[in-house]
Amino acid sequence: MRLRWKALLGVGLLGLLSIGLTGCGNNRADGVQGSKKLVVATPGDMYASSFHDPKTNKLTGYEVDIAKEVGKRLHRKVVFKQLNVDGELTAVSSGKADIAAGNFNLSPIYQDKYLFSKPYKYSYGGLLVRGGDQSGIHTWKDIKGKRSAGEAGTLNQKWAQYMGAKLVNYDNASGLINDVANGKVDFIPNDYNGLKMNVKKTPVKGVAMAKGLYYRTNLMGKGIGFLINKKDTKLQKEINKQLTAMRKDGTLSKIMLKYYDNDVSQKPTNKHIKYFKVPLSVKGD
C-alpha cells in the first residue's frame, strides 16, 4: 500500500541502495503516448516492490517484474526512472513517465489526477514494533501519543495521525527499523506483508510485528496498482488487458510468490482486519 514501506531494510541492513534522484533512461519519455517505450517511475529502494538486489545491484522487485512483463506483452521497451514519492507522481502527471509503480494504493486521493490500472496486489496494514512489550501497543487505543515513523503525507501516516500518534517523518526509510529497535520511534505502520518480510530479513534485533492489530482504511481503495497519466486512456486499457491475462494465466501469482511467503495477488482472508474511516482532510505530516 502506499502505505509506503520503502527500503525498510535500508542502507546498512541488507545493503539496498538509497533512492537518490538518479534513474535509468533519459530525463524525458520520448513522446510517452504512442512511444515504443514504457517509462516507469519507481522508487528503487522499496522492498519488495522496487529495490536493488544486494548481490547484483540490479533493480528488481514484484512491481519491476510486473512492469517488465506488461511491457514485454505490449512489445514495448521498459525504462525505469528512480524517483521519490513526489517525483513519481510529478513524472506521471507531467508526461515524463507513463506509469508510477511504487506500491501505490488505488486510493480516492489520487483519482482526480490519475487513471488506475486494475489492482495486482491486495493487502492491509500492520505495525512493526519493538519485541517483547510491542512498544506498549496492545490495543488500538494504545497508539495515541506513540511515535509513528514513515514518510510525510502517506496513507499510513495519515492513519497514524488520525489515531492520535505523534508523527516522525523521514525523507527515506534508511534506518527506520533501527530507530524502532533503539526507541527513537515506537512503531512503523505499513503494508502488513511487506513489514512481515522485513522483520524476517533484517539483521536488526528486537523488532516484531504487533499481534492482532491489522487495519484497512477508506483511503486504501480497492488494492495496489499502477498510476497512469490522466489523459492516457488507451494505455490504461492496454495495461489492464495484460494484467487480466496475467492474473488468469498465473503470472501474477508466480511473481508474488517470488517475493512473499503468500500470494498477495489474491484478496486477504484475514478476518480480524479492523476498518477505519479517515477524513480526506487529514494531512499526515
C-alpha positions as CSV (number, residue, x, y, z in Angstrom):
1,M,0.0,0.0,0.0
2,R,1.2,3.3,-0.3
3,L,1.3,2.7,2.8
4,R,4.9,3.3,1.9
5,W,7.3,0.8,3.5
6,K,10.2,1.8,1.2
7,A,13.5,0.2,1.8
8,L,12.9,-0.6,5.5
9,L,15.8,-3.0,5.3
10,G,17.7,0.0,4.2
11,V,21.3,1.1,3.8
12,G,23.5,-0.8,6.3
13,L,21.0,-3.6,6.7
14,L,20.6,-5.7,3.5
15,G,22.7,-3.2,1.6
16,L,19.8,-1.9,-0.5
17,L,20.6,1.3,-2.1
18,S,19.0,4.6,-1.0
19,I,16.9,6.1,-3.7
20,G,18.7,9.2,-4.8
21,L,17.1,11.0,-7.7
22,T,19.0,9.2,-10.4
23,G,17.4,6.7,-12.6
24,C,17.6,4.7,-15.7
25,G,17.0,6.3,-19.1
26,N,16.7,9.9,-20.2
27,N,15.1,12.7,-18.3
28,R,12.1,12.7,-20.6
29,A,9.9,10.0,-22.0
30,D,10.2,10.1,-25.8
31,G,6.7,11.0,-26.8
32,V,5.4,8.9,-23.9
33,Q,2.0,8.3,-25.5
34,G,2.4,6.2,-28.7
35,S,6.1,5.6,-27.8
36,K,7.7,2.2,-28.2
37,K,8.9,2.6,-24.6
38,L,7.0,2.1,-21.4
39,V,8.5,4.6,-19.0
40,V,8.0,3.6,-15.4
41,A,8.6,5.9,-12.4
42,T,9.6,3.7,-9.4
43,P,11.4,4.2,-6.0
44,G,14.2,1.7,-6.3
45,D,14.5,1.4,-2.5
46,M,11.3,-0.3,-1.5
47,Y,11.5,-4.0,-0.6
48,A,9.8,-6.0,-2.1
49,S,8.2,-3.6,-4.6
50,S,11.2,-2.0,-6.3
51,F,14.7,-2.3,-4.9
52,H,18.3,-3.1,-5.8
53,D,19.4,-6.7,-5.3
54,P,22.2,-6.5,-2.7
55,K,24.3,-9.1,-4.6
56,T,23.9,-7.9,-8.2
57,N,22.8,-4.3,-7.6
58,K,20.2,-4.8,-10.3
59,L,16.8,-3.2,-10.0
60,T,14.3,-5.9,-9.0
61,G,11.0,-6.4,-7.1
62,Y,7.5,-7.5,-7.7
63,E,6.4,-4.3,-9.4
64,V,9.6,-4.2,-11.5
65,D,8.8,-7.7,-12.7
66,I,5.1,-6.9,-13.4
67,A,6.1,-3.8,-15.4
68,K,8.6,-5.8,-17.4
69,E,6.1,-8.5,-18.2
70,V,3.4,-5.9,-19.2
71,G,6.0,-4.2,-21.4
72,K,7.0,-7.5,-23.0
73,R,3.4,-8.3,-23.8
74,L,2.8,-4.9,-25.3
75,H,6.1,-5.1,-27.3
76,R,7.5,-2.0,-25.5
77,K,10.9,-1.4,-24.1
78,V,10.6,-0.8,-20.4
79,V,12.6,2.1,-19.0
80,F,12.7,2.8,-15.2
81,K,13.2,6.2,-13.6
82,Q,14.0,6.1,-9.9
83,L,12.3,8.8,-8.0
84,N,10.9,9.5,-4.6
85,V,7.1,9.6,-4.0
86,D,6.6,13.2,-5.1
87,G,8.9,12.7,-8.1
88,E,6.9,9.6,-9.2
89,L,3.6,11.4,-9.1
90,T,5.0,14.5,-10.8
91,A,6.7,12.4,-13.6
92,V,3.4,10.8,-14.5
93,S,1.2,13.9,-14.3
94,S,3.7,15.9,-16.4
95,G,4.1,13.1,-19.0
96,K,7.7,12.3,-18.2
97,A,6.7,8.8,-17.3
98,D,3.8,6.6,-18.4
99,I,3.1,5.0,-15.1
100,A,4.1,5.0,-11.5
101,A,4.9,1.7,-9.8
102,G,5.6,2.2,-6.1
103,N,3.2,0.2,-4.1
104,F,0.5,2.8,-4.7
105,N,-3.0,2.2,-3.4
106,L,-5.7,2.9,-5.9
107,S,-6.9,5.5,-3.4
108,P,-9.6,8.2,-3.8
109,I,-6.9,10.8,-3.0
110,Y,-5.4,10.0,-6.4
111,Q,-8.4,9.5,-8.6
112,D,-8.8,13.1,-9.7
113,K,-5.3,13.3,-11.1
114,Y,-4.5,9.8,-12.3
115,L,-6.0,6.8,-14.1
116,F,-5.7,3.5,-12.3
117,S,-4.7,0.1,-13.6
118,K,-6.5,-3.0,-12.3
119,P,-5.2,-4.0,-8.9
120,Y,-2.5,-6.6,-8.9
121,K,-1.8,-6.7,-5.2
122,Y,-4.1,-6.8,-2.1
123,S,-3.0,-6.1,1.5
124,Y,-3.8,-4.4,4.7
125,G,-1.9,-2.5,7.4
126,G,0.1,-3.8,10.3
127,L,2.6,-2.4,12.9
128,L,6.3,-3.1,13.2
129,V,7.1,-2.6,16.9
130,R,9.8,-3.4,19.5
131,G,9.7,-7.1,20.5
132,G,8.7,-8.1,24.0
133,D,6.5,-5.2,25.0
134,Q,5.3,-4.4,21.5
135,S,6.3,-0.7,22.2
136,G,3.4,-0.6,24.6
137,I,0.9,-1.1,21.8
138,H,-1.6,-3.9,22.6
139,T,-4.9,-2.2,21.6
140,W,-5.8,0.5,19.1
141,K,-6.2,3.0,21.9
142,D,-2.5,2.5,22.8
143,I,-1.4,4.2,19.6
144,K,-2.4,7.6,20.9
145,G,0.7,9.5,21.9
146,K,3.1,6.9,20.4
147,R,5.7,7.9,17.8
148,S,4.9,6.7,14.3
149,A,7.7,6.5,11.7
150,G,7.1,7.0,8.0
151,E,7.1,9.3,5.0
152,A,5.1,12.6,5.3
153,G,1.7,12.5,3.6
154,T,1.5,8.8,3.0
155,L,-1.7,6.8,3.8
156,N,0.0,5.2,6.8
157,Q,1.0,8.5,8.4
158,K,-2.5,9.9,7.7
159,W,-4.0,6.9,9.5
160,A,-1.5,7.2,12.4
161,Q,-2.3,10.9,12.8
162,Y,-6.0,10.1,12.8
163,M,-5.3,7.5,15.6
164,G,-3.6,10.2,17.7
165,A,0.1,9.2,17.1
166,K,2.9,11.7,17.1
167,L,4.4,11.7,13.5
168,V,8.1,11.3,13.0
169,N,8.5,11.8,9.2
170,Y,11.6,10.6,7.2
171,D,12.8,11.6,3.8
172,N,13.8,8.0,3.2
173,A,13.5,4.8,5.1
174,S,17.1,4.1,5.8
175,G,17.4,3.3,9.5
176,L,13.7,3.1,10.3
177,I,13.9,-0.4,11.8
178,N,17.0,0.6,13.8
179,D,15.1,3.6,15.2
180,V,12.2,1.4,16.3
181,A,14.7,-1.0,18.0
182,N,16.6,1.7,19.8
183,G,13.5,3.6,20.9
184,K,13.7,6.7,18.8
185,V,10.3,5.9,17.4
186,D,7.6,3.4,18.6
187,F,6.2,1.8,15.5
188,I,6.1,1.7,11.7
189,P,2.5,1.4,10.3
190,N,2.5,-0.1,6.8
191,D,1.7,-2.9,4.5
192,Y,1.5,-6.0,6.7
193,N,3.0,-8.5,4.3
194,G,5.9,-6.1,3.5
195,L,6.6,-5.4,7.1
196,K,6.5,-9.1,8.0
197,M,9.1,-9.9,5.3
198,N,11.3,-7.1,6.6
199,V,11.1,-8.5,10.1
200,K,12.2,-11.8,8.7
201,K,15.1,-10.5,6.7
202,T,16.5,-7.7,8.8
203,P,19.6,-8.3,11.0
204,V,18.3,-5.8,13.5
205,K,17.4,-7.5,16.7
206,G,14.5,-6.6,19.0
207,V,11.7,-5.9,16.5
208,A,8.5,-7.8,15.7
209,M,5.0,-7.5,14.3
210,A,2.3,-6.3,16.7
211,K,0.0,-9.2,17.3
212,G,-3.7,-9.0,16.4
213,L,-3.5,-5.4,15.1
214,Y,-4.5,-5.3,11.4
215,Y,-6.3,-2.5,9.6
216,R,-7.7,-1.0,6.4
217,T,-9.0,2.4,5.7
218,N,-11.2,4.1,3.2
219,L,-8.0,5.8,1.8
220,M,-6.6,2.4,0.7
221,G,-9.1,2.0,-2.1
222,K,-9.5,-1.4,-3.8
223,G,-5.9,-2.6,-4.0
224,I,-2.5,-1.7,-5.3
225,G,-1.7,-1.0,-8.9
226,F,-0.2,1.4,-11.4
227,L,-1.0,5.1,-11.5
228,I,-1.3,6.3,-15.2
229,N,-1.4,9.7,-16.8
230,K,-4.9,11.0,-16.6
231,K,-5.2,11.5,-20.4
232,D,-3.8,8.2,-21.5
233,T,-6.9,6.0,-21.5
234,K,-5.5,4.0,-24.4
235,L,-2.5,2.9,-22.3
236,Q,-4.8,2.2,-19.4
237,K,-6.9,-0.2,-21.5
238,E,-3.8,-1.9,-22.9
239,I,-2.2,-2.4,-19.4
240,N,-5.5,-3.7,-17.9
241,K,-5.9,-6.2,-20.7
242,Q,-2.4,-7.6,-20.0
243,L,-2.9,-7.6,-16.2
244,T,-6.2,-9.5,-16.6
245,A,-4.4,-12.1,-18.8
246,M,-1.5,-12.3,-16.3
247,R,-4.0,-13.0,-13.5
248,K,-5.7,-15.7,-15.5
249,D,-2.5,-17.5,-16.6
250,G,-1.0,-17.4,-13.1
251,T,1.8,-15.0,-13.9
252,L,0.8,-12.5,-11.1
253,S,0.7,-15.3,-8.5
254,K,4.1,-16.6,-9.7
255,I,5.7,-13.1,-9.4
256,M,4.2,-12.5,-5.9
257,L,5.4,-15.8,-4.6
258,K,8.9,-15.0,-5.7
259,Y,9.0,-12.1,-3.1
260,Y,6.4,-13.0,-0.5
261,D,5.5,-16.1,1.5
262,N,1.9,-15.9,0.4
263,D,0.1,-14.9,-2.8
264,V,-0.7,-11.3,-2.3
265,S,-2.3,-11.0,-5.8
266,Q,-5.3,-12.6,-4.1
267,K,-7.6,-10.8,-1.7
268,P,-6.7,-11.3,2.0
269,T,-8.6,-13.9,4.1
270,N,-7.7,-12.4,7.5
271,K,-11.0,-11.9,9.3
272,H,-9.5,-9.7,12.1
273,I,-8.9,-6.6,10.0
274,K,-10.4,-3.5,11.5
275,Y,-11.7,-0.8,9.2
276,F,-11.2,2.9,9.9
277,K,-12.7,5.8,8.1
278,V,-10.0,8.6,7.8
279,P,-11.2,12.0,6.8
280,L,-9.7,13.2,3.5
281,S,-8.6,16.4,5.3
282,V,-6.0,14.5,7.4
283,K,-2.6,15.5,6.1
284,G,-0.2,13.0,7.6
285,D,2.6,15.5,8.0
